[in-house]
């Protein structure tokens, strides 16, 4: 889906810059207050900084309180047991429908307890693993299409962090397409166990295979000197 203001070439998105609302959350504001202060809603994009008084999961909760029950796709490099517990509670309360988790290839080794918790709660079909450092969330239902982009992992972040929230169906679909491709390339459960890291690397290697796009081309740093 494209509009005159947003178009994509393979997995690269170009659009005219919308009117954005900047936010500096440095005075102890909570995530829901930030969204209210910035008048976040349909067709609105906000971007800002926090110095640690709220985290990624707080932003997800604040958006869900606006959208009502919604599908959630969550990408993170690391996740704490506590924050995954909150995601589980959102699911149990009906705030989240059909959750999906995109994780890093080493997630099981450095987040063993979190990995066990996640697999037991949501099942392997809800999880895919690639060498991954992206942090984003897609929150969608029939009325809302929200993409959260952030520097925060799914854990406590007592430091300067950035975030942006965009309500835009086309923007949301661009993220969903690449997530859908990863789900299609990797079988459920393949990213775990002794061969998991190799499977996750193979999935990333196949991503975009057969396409001619600079998005998927990597030039060695030595060639740029």
DASULSUL-V767376 format. One record per residue. N is the residue number from 0. OMEGA is omega in whole degrees, 0 to 359 (* if undefined). Layout:
N,OMEGA
N,OMEGA
//
This chain:
0,180
1,175
2,177
3,184
4,182
5,174
6,184
7,172
8,190
9,183
10,177
11,184
12,174
13,178
14,173
15,181
16,177
17,173
18,183
19,178
20,180
21,181
22,172
23,183
24,186
25,187
26,177
27,180
28,173
29,186
30,181
31,179
32,179
33,179
34,179
35,181
36,181
37,181
38,180
39,181
40,183
41,177
42,183
43,174
44,175
45,178
46,183
47,182
48,172
49,176
50,168
51,183
52,169
53,187
54,183
55,182
56,176
57,176
58,178
59,180
60,181
61,178
62,180
63,177
64,176
65,188
66,192
67,183
68,186
69,171
70,180
71,166
72,186
73,177
74,181
75,175
76,181
77,179
78,179
79,176
80,182
81,183
82,173
83,176
84,178
85,175
86,178
87,178
88,176
89,180
90,180
91,180
92,178
93,179
94,180
95,175
96,175
97,180
98,174
99,184
100,176
101,190
102,180
103,183
104,180
105,185
106,184
107,183
108,182
109,176
110,187
111,181
112,179
113,180
114,178
115,180
116,183
117,182
118,181
119,185
120,191
121,179
122,185
123,181
124,181
125,188
126,170
127,187
128,173
129,169
130,196
131,175
132,181
133,178
134,179
135,175
136,174
137,181
138,188
139,165
140,184
141,186
142,187
143,175
144,187
145,173
146,174
147,172
148,185
149,172
150,186
151,166
152,179
153,178
154,179
155,186
156,180
157,181
158,177
159,180
160,178
161,178
162,170
163,177
164,182
165,174
166,185
167,181
168,182
169,178
170,179
171,181
172,179
173,176
174,182
175,181
176,182
177,175
178,179
179,178
180,178
181,178
182,180
183,183
184,187
185,177
186,179
187,178
188,185
189,183
190,180
191,176
192,186
193,181
194,186
195,183
196,178
197,180
198,180
199,178
200,179
201,179
202,179
203,180
204,181
205,182
206,181
207,182
208,179
209,179
210,174
211,183
212,179
213,179
214,185
215,181
216,178
217,178
218,179
219,182
220,181
221,182
222,181
223,182
224,*
//
